[in-house]
């Protein structure tokens, strides 16, 4: 399938690079755009039916019990101004699922052919305060609901994605590589690691498997790092995960570690199953008090901008450190009295621009490992507004194919684009499709952020895809 071979190489590390000179790797941080209405869990996406961005968020039913929420929705055309959407009862609450919800997410499912199931909601439903008072957390379970418009929902309590209490962000996505749905959740009450269940039909689900948990890189001081939640987004060849790094205190003897703050960390995957850490550092720095997010930045969702040049990242941004409502009551009251409220800060970063390889002046050169180009869709994400970049196609021995040298290339000069199509003076890239090639990129006062293509690894042996690395046995000659 095309999706299996569609790949983005964001250059977070050098594995797919065989040679690099005159360059440095730089990491980039998202920039603040605006603050959307406040809510601890939710979702964000561009809705092609509404031709607007939709931002779902949870709001407390009662400030006395923060485990029970209701779903609200706002829309925006520019991610600067947000308008509330009213539910069928004329209020700004569009869904409660009985007594309340917790940890719900919504996604626009373009893959489902049934328009009645276009929007999918996933989370704990009909949540009651007494459920959390039980010793084991009540085992509330994670359910699915459907909607044709994203406002009016039909609950399906028989569709249980997880039978366990997952008091976290329950992120449901469709994985086009494996052609199944993945639920990123908490496999058991208060077990703060990232687990996934998978299903082909939303009826039959796999057992939970843990894909990320804090490793030795987090053993710094007494923070007691946990992985609170994670959101994941498929971005045309790669899955970007936004991990909730939960910093707690090992001096606090508390089985549930309710006191702490959250920061976002970037992880990624080629197949949506196995995720890889990047820098091990916070992707976005928390702002200073009293700005929204000063006490924690929890990445709720990410989506591509309408013009296709940027990603928006929405975070939950409290002004009070995470803890149970009763213990934080005095802080809430004092902050509200002073007009200090949290919000959901929205950030923006260049499409696939989390990292880049930058030339140190002129003549920076990158040569990839061997691969096979399958389609005529090789593209580069390049910043060269003050310089230029050139491209070449080599054989596996590092020799340029005739007509595809750097000198044969039409330079990409003094310009900037997230999708540069390479061109050569007298030859077309279709001539090298199906061959074992290396890609060469020369940078002259320029930054390469990403390489995208429909391709497969071909280091020594053809492999199925970047997501499925099994070797392909060629017929014996």
N, C-alpha and C positions, 0 to 999 in steps of 0.2 A: 504493500500500500504506500501511497505517496506520503502519508503522515509519518510512516515509520522511517522514511529517508529524508524528511525535511529536518534540517538542522541549523542551529545557530551556535557559533563558537564565540563566546563573549570574552575570551582571552583572560579569564580569571587566573589561570596558571599557564605553564608552558608545556603541558603534556602534548598538545597537538601541534606544537612548534618544534622543529628540529634544529633551527639555526636562528640566532637573533644577535644583531650587533648594532651599536650606536643608538640604543633605545633604553627607555625606562618604563616601568609600569606605574600608572597613576590610578588612584581610586577617587571617585567623585561622589559627592553627597547631594541628595535631593534638596531643593530650595522651597522654602515656605511660600504658599500661594494664598491661602485663606483659612478660615475656621468655619466648619459646618456645625449644625446643631449637635449637641452632646449626646452620646450614647455609648455604652461599654462594648456592645457587640453589634454586628451588622454587615453590610455589603455595599459595594459600589461598582457600577458598570455603566457603559453607554448603551442606552436602549434604542435600537434601530426602529422600533415601532413608534416610540414617543419622540424620537430624534432629540433626546435630552439625556443628560447624565441622571442616574437615579442613585440615591444614597439612602439605604435603609439603616435604621438604628433602633436600639432598644431603649425604652424609657421606664423608669421605676413606677410601679403601680402605687407603692407606698414607700416613703423614705425610712420607715421603720424596719422594712424587710427588703433588702436589695436582691434577694434571690428570685423575686417574681417581677417580671417585666411585661411590657406590651410593645408591639411593633409599630414604628412610625416610619414615614417616608417623606423625603423632600426631593425636589428636582432642580436641575440647574442647566443652563445653556452654556455657561462660561466658567463654571467652578469658582465663581466669585460671589454670585447671588443665589440664594437658595429659597425655594418656595415650598411650603408644606402642601402635601396632598391629603385630601380628606377621604375618610373611609365611607362605607355605605350608610353609616349612622350619622354622618355629618360632622363627626369629630376628627381630630388629627390622628386618632388611633385606628390603624387599618386592620389589626389582627391581635387577638389575645389567646386564641386556642383554648377556650375554657377559662380557667382561673388565671392563666398567665403563661409566659414563655421564658426561656433562658437559653442563651448561647446559640441563637438562631442566625442563619445566613440565608441569603436569597441569591439565585443566579439565573440569568437568562440563558436558556438551553436551546441554542440554535441547532443542535444535533438531533433533538427529538422531533419526529414528524407529526406528532399529535399537538395541535395548537392549544388544546385544553391543558396541556402539561408544559407549556412554553416556559413558565416561571416555576421554579422549584424552591421550596422553603424547607430547611432542615434544621432541627434542633429539638430541645426538650419542650414538650407542650403539656398544657393543663397542669402546670406546676403549682403545688400548694406548699405553704410554709411548713406544714407538718412533715412533708417529705424530707426536707433537709434536717429536721430534728431527729430523724431516726439514726441509729448508730452507724449504719452502713451507707447513709446518704439517700436511702429510699429506693435506689435503682429505678429512677424515673424513666430512663430510656430516651433514645433519639429517634424521632419520627420524621416522616416526609409529608408535605402538603403540596398541592398543585394549584396553579392559577393560570388563566388565559390572559389576564391584564396586569398581574402583579399587585393587585389591590384586593380583589375578592378571592378568598382562599377556600379550598376544599381539603379538609384534613383527612388523612388516611392512617388512622391508628394501627391498622394491620400491617403497614409498611414500617417495620422497625429496623432501622439501620444499625442500631446498637442497643442491646438490652440494658446496658449499664449507664449509670449517671455520668454524664460528661459535662461538668460545670465549667465549660470553656467554650472557645469559638469552634463550632461544629461546621467546618468548611466542606461543602459538597462541590465537586467539580466533575466534569466529563473529561476523561483521558482519551484523546483521539489516537494515541499510539497503541494502547492496549484495547481500545473500544469498550471501555467499561467506566462506571462511576467510581470515584474514590472519595471516601469520607475521612478527612483529617480530624481527629478527635482525641479525647482522653479515654483510654481503655477501661479505667476504673476510677472511682471517686477519689480525688486529690492526688492521683498518680500523675504528676506533671512531667510527662514525657510525650513525644509526638508519636501517635499510633494511627494506623490506616486500616480501614476495611474497604473491600472492593465488591462491586456487583455489576452484572451485565444487565439486570432488569429491575433493579431497586426492590426486588422481592427477596432474592436469595443472596446472602452476604457472606463473604469470607470471614474467618476469624481475624481478630485484631492482630496486627504485627507492629512492633515498635521499630520506627525508622530513624529516629534521632533521640539521643539522650545526652545530657551534659557529660563531656569527657574530661580528660586530664588538663586540657587547655584552659578550663575554667577554674582550676584549683588555685585561686589567687586570693589570699587573705581568708576571710570568714564570711563570704557572701552567700554561700550555700546555693549556688546557681541551679535553677530549675528551668525547664522548657514549658512555659505556661500554655501556649497554643501556637498554631502556625496557620497562616493563610497561604494558598498556592494558586498560581495563575499560569495557564498555558499561553505562551506568547510566540506562536508560529515557529516552532522548532526547538523550544526550550521551556522548561517549567521554572519559574522564579518562585521561591518560597520566602516568605517573610516570617522569621521566627520571633516569638515573644520570649526574650531573655528575661527571666524573672530573678532578680537579685534579692535574696532574703538574708537573714542574719542567723548564723549558727549559734550565737549566744542565746537565742530565744528558744526555750524548750517548749515547742508547740508542734504537735503532730501534723498540723495542716499548713504550717508556714503561711499564715494569712497576711503577715506584715512584710511588705517589700515594694520594689518598684520595677517597672517593665521597660525594656529598651528593644528596638528592632535590630535584627541581624539578618543578613542576606545569605540564603542557601540556594542551591540550584540542582536541577536534574535533567537528564536527557530523556528518560523514560517515564518520569512521574512516580517512580517507585522507590528508587534509591537516591537520596539527596546528599549533596556534598557541601561542607562548610566552605566559606570563602576567607575573609580576614579574621574572623573570630572577634570582631569589634562591632560596636554599635553603628548601624548604617546612618542614623540621624541622631545628632546630639540633642538632648533635652534642652528646651529653652529655660531661661531664668524665671523664677517666680515674679509676678503672679500669672504669667502667660499659660494658656492651656497647654498641657503636656509637661509642665515643669516637674510633676511628681510621677511621670511615666508616659511613655509613648508606645502604644500597642498597635501595630499595623493591622488594620481590619481588612483592607482589600487594596488591589491595584488594578488599574485598567488603562488602556491606551487612549490617547487623546483623539478627538475627531479627525484632526489633520494628519494623524499617523506619525508625528515626530517626537512625541513625549509619552511618558507614563505618569499617571496621577497615583499617588499613594495616600490613602486616608487612614489616619490613626485615631485611636481613642486617646484623648488627652486630659487626664484628671489633674487637678491642682492639689489633691490630697493623696498621700501614699496609700497604696492598696491595703485594706484591712476590712474586717466586718463592720457593718453599719453602726452597731452599738458602740464600738470602741472609737469610731471616728466621728461620732455625733457632734461633739463640741467643735471639731474642726469645720465640719459642714456648716454649722450654725454661724460660727464666727466669719467664715469666708462669705457666706450668703449675705450676712449683715453688711459686709463691706463691698458688696457687688462683685465679688471675685467668684467666677464660675468656670468650670471646665468647658471643653469643647472638643470637637473632632478636627484637629488640624489637617489640612490637605497640603501635600507637597508635590513637587513636580521634578522629574529628571529626564534628561534626554533618553529617547528610546534606545534600549540596550547600552546605555551610557554609564553604567555603574563603574566601569573600569575601562582603561585604554592603554595601548602601547604608544608612547610618544617618542619621536626622534629627538636625539640630542643634536639639534642643528640639522645639517644635511647628511644624506646618505645612510640613514637608518634602514636596516634591511631585516625582513622577517621571511623565513621559508618554512612552510608547514610540513608535517609528515605526509606520507603518501595517502591519496584518496582517489576515488572515482567519482567524477561529476556525472550525474544521471540526466539532469535537465539543464536547459539554457536559462538558469535563474541565479547564477553566482552574483552576489552583491556584497558591497563593503559599506560599513558605516564609518565615514571619514570626516574629520575636521581638518581642513587645510585652507582656511580663509587667509592665512598669511604665508602660504607655501604651496606645495603640490605633492601628489602621490602618483606612483607608477606601478603597474602590475605586470606580472609575467607568469607563464605556465611552463613548468619544467617536467622532464621525465623523472623517474625515481632516482636516477644517478646524478641529478642536479644539473642537467643540461637543458637549456631552453629548447622547446619545440620550435621548429622553423616558423618564423613570423610571429612568435609569441614572447619575444624578449622584452626587457624593460625599454630598450630603445625603439622597439616596434610599437609600443603602447602609446595611445593618445592620453597624455597626462590629465589627471583631474587637478586643475590648477586654481588656486585662490578662490575656493568655493567650499561649501559645507553641505553635506547631505547624509541622511541616515540610510540611503539606498543608492549607492553608486554602481552603475553597470559598467564593468570594464570594457574597453574597446581597443582594438589594434588596427593599424593602418590598412592592412591588406588581407586580414584573416578574421574569421569568425570563431567564437568559442565552441560552436557546434562541432568543429573539426576535431576537438579533443574529448568529446563526450564518450564515455565508456572506456577510456584509457586510464592507466595508472599515472597520476600526475602529482606534482607538488605545486603549491601556489606561492608565488613570491610577491611581496609587497615592499616597495621602496618608499620611505617616508622622508620628506624634506620639510622641516618645520610643520609637522602634521601629526595627528593622533588617529590611530586605528582603534575603533571601539569593538567591532564585531565583524565576523565573516558569516554570511548565510548562504545556503545552497540546498539543493536536493542532491545528496551525495551519500557515499558510504566509505568507511575506512578501507584503505588498500595499502597497508604498510608493507607487508610481504605477501599476504594472502587476502583476497577479497573477503569482507565481512558483511553480515546481513545489513546492519545499519549502526549508527552511533548509539541508538537506544538498545539494540539487540546485537551484541558483539560476536556472536557465534561466527566462526569461519565458514566460508562457502567452499565445498569440495568441488574443484574443477574436474571435468572429464579427463581421464588419462589420455595423453597424446600417443 
